[in-house]
Amino acid sequence: MAFIRKFKTGSGKTGVQVCYKDQGKVVKTIHIGSAESEAGIMRLVKKAQGIIDKDKRSLFDLSEFDKS
């Protein structure tokens, strides 16, 4: 299971990490970055979500509906 962790750094910025849990313990952490502004934090969270989503498969094949 993967989740996004936000935390305060020593310099007062907000850090963003992707953490992976196995049997209730964090087994892997990927540091995405740190930012001061809300826009910067949201950009890091979006990047973290992309890392989590790249390993997921879709529940449904919707390619036949894609007209682009």
C-alpha positions in Angstrom: 0.0 0.0 0.0 1.3 3.4 -0.9 0.4 6.8 0.6 1.5 10.4 0.4 3.1 11.9 3.5 3.4 15.6 4.2 5.6 16.9 7.0 7.3 20.0 8.3 11.1 20.1 7.6 13.7 21.7 9.9 13.7 24.8 7.8 9.9 25.3 8.1 9.0 24.1 4.6 6.6 21.3 3.9 8.1 18.1 2.6 6.3 15.5 0.5 7.1 11.8 0.4 5.6 8.6 -1.1 5.7 5.9 1.5 5.0 2.2 1.0 3.7 0.0 3.8 3.8 -3.8 4.1 2.1 -5.5 7.1 1.7 -2.2 8.9 5.3 -1.1 8.6 6.8 1.5 6.2 9.3 -0.4 4.0 10.2 2.2 1.4 10.1 6.0 1.3 10.7 8.2 -1.8 11.3 11.9 -1.1 9.6 14.0 -3.7 10.7 17.4 -2.5 9.9 20.4 -0.2 8.2 23.7 -0.8 7.0 26.8 1.0 4.0 27.9 -1.0 0.7 26.2 -1.3 1.1 26.0 -5.1 4.5 24.3 -4.7 3.1 21.8 -2.2 0.2 20.9 -4.5 2.7 20.5 -7.4 4.7 18.0 -5.3 1.6 16.2 -4.2 0.5 15.8 -7.8 3.9 14.4 -8.7 3.7 12.0 -5.8 0.2 10.9 -6.9 1.6 10.3 -10.4 4.3 8.0 -8.9 1.7 6.0 -7.1 -0.7 5.8 -10.1 1.9 4.6 -12.6 1.9 1.2 -11.0 -1.8 0.8 -11.0 -4.0 -0.9 -13.7 -7.4 0.5 -14.6 -10.4 -1.5 -13.5 -12.1 -1.0 -16.8 -10.8 -0.9 -20.4 -12.2 2.4 -21.7 -10.0 2.6 -24.8 -13.0 1.9 -27.1 -14.6 5.1 -25.9 -11.5 7.3 -26.4 -12.1 9.3 -29.5 -8.8 11.3 -29.6 
